[in-house]
Amino acid sequence: EIGSARGTFALAMAARHLTDLFLASEVRGAHCKSIVSKRGRRNLESLHVMLGDVRLQLPGLLSAGPIMDEIYILFPDPWWKKKHWKRRLFQPGFLEFLAHALKPGGALILKTDVEPYREEVERLGNECALFQRWPKERAQAFLDDMPHTRREKELTEANLGIYGLIYERLDNPTVPSSPNQEPEK
């Protein structure tokens, strides 16, 4: 999970899947310390915590190639002010970056409560030949089965919208040889 905050989702996933390794990535040291403490109390040995910006930390983990089956990005900060947009996770090149971490067939899961942010991710996803979006019905069933984050619980109680997208990492993506050429099917 990228941006684990207080670890509600990461801890729930680690408890649900005791034999799978789960990596919680967070930029705030206090949150990482809290997750580690909760992990110890709950005896969740398969949960690992990484302090720092995933864009800087992740490449060091990928020397042997893609290692992740799923990447969760749940309610990322939309960085509303235009001068802060450079801090947004989803911007040109980010999906290609994540493709290096995901195994072919792996899933990128996003949830947000900001519709323009979802629209931007959709636009970037449509432009990236390394991913294919899951059909809405399949994605919704997967999203409904996920543990809820603290933010998601708040949004649900307030009856506010939540938008989810899932993209699958393609095994052998067809990339156009030029920007104006359509990929072969």
N, C-alpha and C positions, 0 to 999 in steps of 0.2 A: 504494500500500500504506500503510495506517495502522499505525504502530508497526513500523517496519522493523528495529529493533534494529541488528544489525551489517550488515544489507543482503544477507544470503545470497540470499534470495528475489528481492529487487529487482534485484540484479546479474544473476542467472540469467534473469529475465524480460527485462531489457533486452538481454542477449546473444541471447536466443531471438527477440526481435522488434525487430530493429535499426532499423526505420523508424517504429515506434510510440513516442510519447512515454510515459514512465513516471515517475510522481512517487512518491518515497519520503518519507514523513512520519515524523519521529521527534522525541521531546522531549529526548533526550540529545545534547548538543553533541558529545561525544567520538565517539559512534556516527555522527553526520552527517559529521564530519570524516573518519572511517575510510571511509565509503561514497564520499565525494567522491574520496579518494585512490585507492581501488580502481577507481572509475569512470575516472579519468584513466589509470591503468596499463593498463586493458583497452580504452581508447578507446571508451567507451560514451556517446557524445554525447547520446543521446536520454533518458538517465536524469537526472532532476532531483531535488534533495534539498531538503526543506523542514524547517527546524528550528522546532519549536513544537507546541503542542496543535492538532490539526486542527480542533477545534471553534471555535477562535479564528481560525485562519489561512485555512481554506477559504472562508468567505463572501467574502473579498476577491477570490478567483479567479473568482467566479461572477456577475460583473456582467452578462455577456451571456447568462446562463442556464446550463443543465446542460452540462458539458464532458467528463464521464467516461463511458467505455464499461464499465469494470469497477472495482470497489473491492474490495480484498483486506484482510481483517482476520484475521490468522493468529496464533493462540495469544495472544489478549489477556490481560492480567493480570486474574484474577478478583477481585482485591481482597477477600480472604476475610473480613476483619473488617467487621462491620456498620457501624462508624463510618467505614469507607473506601468504602462502596458508592457514594457520590456521585462517586467517581473512575472508576467503571466506564464503559466506552464505551456498552454496551448498557443503556439505561434508557429510560423513557417519553420519547418525542420524538426519540430519536436516529435511528430509521429515517426519520422524516419529514425530519429534517435532511439525511440522506444522499440522500434522494429529490431534493433540490434540486440535487445535484451530478451525479447519474446521468442520462444521456440515457434517454428511453423505450426499453425493450428492454435496457437495461444491466443488468449483473449485480452483485450484492453477494455476495461469497464469504467465508465464515467457516469457519475450522478451529479447534477447541479440543480439549484433552484433559480438560476438566472437564465431565462430563455435566450437572450442575445448571446450568452456564452455558449449555450448548447448549439445555437445556429452557427457560431464561428467554428466550433469543433466539427460540426457536420460539413461545413465548407472545406475545412482542412482535410477531413477524412475523404471527401469526394475527390480531392486533388492528389491524394497519396495512393500510388499503385501498390503499396506493400500491404494494404489492409482492405478488407471487405466488411461492410456493415452487416450485422446480423439482421434477419427479418424481425419486424416489430414484435410479433407474437412470441418468437423464441427468446428474444431479448427480455421481454416483459416477464416471462416465466422465470428466467434466471434472476432478474433483478428483484422480483417478489420474494424469492427464496433466500436472499442475502440477509445477514444480520443488519440491523439499523445502526447508523452512527448517532451520536448525540444530536447533531444538527438535523438529521432526518427525523428524529423523534420530535424535535421542536416544530419543524415544518408540518408534520402530520397533525400534531395537536392543534396548530393554528390553521389547519385546512388550507395550506399553501401548496402551490405546484412544485412537483419534483420531476425533473427530466432525466431520463437515462438513455445511454447509448452503449452499444457493445460492438467492437470491431475485432475481427479475426485476422491474425497475422497469416498472410498467404504463404504457401509452401514455395511455389515458383511463380511470383508475380510477373505479369506481362507488362513491361515498361515500354512506352513508346520510344522509338529511336530519335524522335524530335518532338518538341513541344506541340506541334500542330498535327501530329499523326496519331490516330486512334490505335490503341493496343489491339493486337490480333486475338481472336477468341478461339 
